[in-house]
Amino acid sequence: MHGEAAGHGAGLEHGTWLHFLYTYHILPDWIPEAVPVTWLVIIILSVMAILSTRGMNRVPGGLQNAMEWVYSALEGFTRNIIGEKGPMFTPIIGTVFIFILSMNLFGLIPGFISPTANINTTVALALAAFVIVQYFGAREAGLKNYVMHFVGEPIWLAPLMLPLHIIGELARPLSLSIRLFGNIFGEDMVIAILILIVVQVLGNLLIPIQFPMLLFAVFTSFVQALVFSMLVSIYIAVALGDHHEHAHQTEGGES
């Protein structure tokens, strides 16, 4: 499995700390080990969200203050890309960013893997982003207008424009999934190889030659989460913008 190959501290053949779920047949073997790790990430983020919002004070402190700062930063991020409607999408884009960042970083913890180093995880994320973009595009424009946007104008060019628009939309989740998977899987493999070099070549002389790569992996984990969230925000902004442009064209044609 890709996930086992990327396990930093647990060894390539023994999986993660959650491998007991397979040893005791709690989970079937056909489920990738990235799945229970993803569940663990969800549980940790959910607990943090509950703790930070329980008993909120007018003057924030501690975890609440940190969470409010993160939310403000994400709100500014979505507003800069999407525009005045950006804050409406902050919960969605913010969840995508924090979730992907957490999964990217989880593989840097000894005994765990990055769920995003598994193509199944990144495809699921990309498909979810695809559905989100299509939903908000259709909700903003109305289903009929949204479909007509794919058909294009003039109507006699529909046989050409409709396939092009569909291919363009389908290329987005493909690009999102492969980009995220390739970067995270690649850095995980490099770190795993460096650790194996230390163990097999240097023996008991444990020199952390993988440490510079770990620092770089922290940076790229943040960048990849940011790029994924930014692209989803751009896709939403384009969907909303295309709706307004199509509406103006329709009004102009009717007048």
Secondary structure, 3 states (H helix, E strand, C coil): CHHHHCCCCCCCCCCCCCCHHHHCCCCCCCCCCHHHHHHHHHHHHHHHHHHHHCCCCCCCCCHHHHHHHHHHHHHHHHHHHHCCCHHHHHHHHHHHHHHHHHHHHHCCCCCCCCHHHCHHHHHHHHHHHHHHHHHHHHHHHCHHHHHHHHHCCCHHHHHHHHHHHHHHHHHHHHHHHHHHHHHHHHHHHHHHHHHHHHHHHHCCCCCCCCHHHHHHHHHHHHHHHHHHHHHHHHHHHHHHHHHHHHHHHHHHHHC
